[in-house]
Amino acid sequence: MIVSEIMTSNPIAVQPKTTVADAARMMLANHVSGLPVLDENG
């Protein structure tokens, strides 16, 4: 098995300035338990 077979191809990410409430809403709406946090450099 390789990583590409189990990874999420288009993950939802948030920025460091995203509020916890907004991140929680995104997680609930998309049925995920975590979100990567990316700055302008990725």
Residue frames as qw, qx, qy, qz and C-alpha x, y, z in Angstrom:
[[0.000, 0.891, 0.454, 0.000, 0.00, 0.00, 0.00],
 [0.417, 0.179, -0.011, 0.891, 1.19, 3.52, -0.74],
 [0.036, -0.376, -0.403, 0.834, 0.19, 6.83, 0.83],
 [0.249, 0.118, -0.328, -0.904, -1.62, 8.10, -2.27],
 [0.365, -0.244, -0.846, -0.303, -4.08, 5.22, -1.96],
 [0.382, -0.567, -0.689, 0.240, -5.34, 6.38, 1.43],
 [0.209, -0.232, -0.171, 0.935, -4.68, 10.12, 1.55],
 [0.265, 0.792, 0.452, -0.313, -7.29, 12.83, 1.07],
 [0.578, 0.346, 0.368, 0.641, -6.70, 14.27, -2.38],
 [0.062, 0.603, 0.123, 0.786, -8.12, 17.76, -1.74],
 [0.416, -0.418, -0.647, 0.483, -7.93, 18.40, 2.00],
 [0.138, -0.901, -0.238, -0.336, -9.72, 21.33, 3.56],
 [0.582, -0.038, -0.336, 0.740, -7.27, 23.64, 5.31],
 [0.198, -0.941, -0.275, 0.012, -7.50, 26.73, 7.48],
 [0.378, 0.640, -0.251, 0.621, -5.22, 29.71, 8.02],
 [0.407, -0.086, -0.620, 0.665, -3.67, 30.60, 11.40],
 [0.158, -0.045, 0.178, -0.970, -6.14, 33.51, 11.70],
 [0.522, -0.296, -0.640, -0.479, -9.21, 31.24, 11.32],
 [0.470, -0.428, 0.403, -0.659, -11.33, 31.30, 14.47],
 [0.149, -0.084, 0.967, -0.188, -11.90, 28.12, 16.43],
 [0.545, 0.395, 0.499, -0.546, -15.64, 28.51, 15.84],
 [0.582, 0.601, -0.286, -0.468, -15.16, 28.70, 12.06],
 [0.193, 0.401, -0.892, -0.076, -12.80, 25.72, 12.09],
 [0.334, 0.079, 0.861, -0.376, -15.31, 23.72, 14.14],
 [0.626, 0.505, 0.210, -0.555, -18.09, 24.57, 11.68],
 [0.475, 0.574, -0.576, -0.336, -15.92, 23.47, 8.77],
 [0.008, -0.252, 0.961, -0.115, -15.05, 20.22, 10.52],
 [0.477, 0.256, 0.697, -0.470, -18.70, 19.45, 11.28],
 [0.605, 0.586, -0.018, -0.538, -19.87, 20.35, 7.78],
 [0.530, 0.564, -0.598, -0.206, -17.22, 18.17, 6.17],
 [0.959, -0.243, -0.008, -0.146, -17.30, 15.28, 8.66],
 [0.661, 0.414, -0.450, 0.435, -13.59, 15.52, 9.50],
 [0.700, -0.636, -0.263, 0.191, -11.84, 15.40, 12.86],
 [0.495, -0.569, 0.130, 0.643, -8.97, 17.76, 12.06],
 [0.489, 0.860, 0.118, 0.079, -7.80, 20.44, 9.67],
 [0.692, 0.025, 0.000, 0.722, -4.28, 21.31, 8.54],
 [0.086, -0.936, -0.120, 0.320, -3.28, 24.89, 9.35],
 [0.679, 0.270, 0.261, 0.631, -1.42, 26.55, 6.49],
 [0.114, -0.747, -0.037, 0.654, 0.11, 30.01, 6.32],
 [0.485, 0.794, -0.097, -0.354, 0.86, 31.97, 3.14],
 [0.085, 0.611, -0.762, -0.194, 3.93, 29.80, 2.56],
 [0.789, 0.056, -0.528, -0.310, 1.93, 26.59, 2.71]]
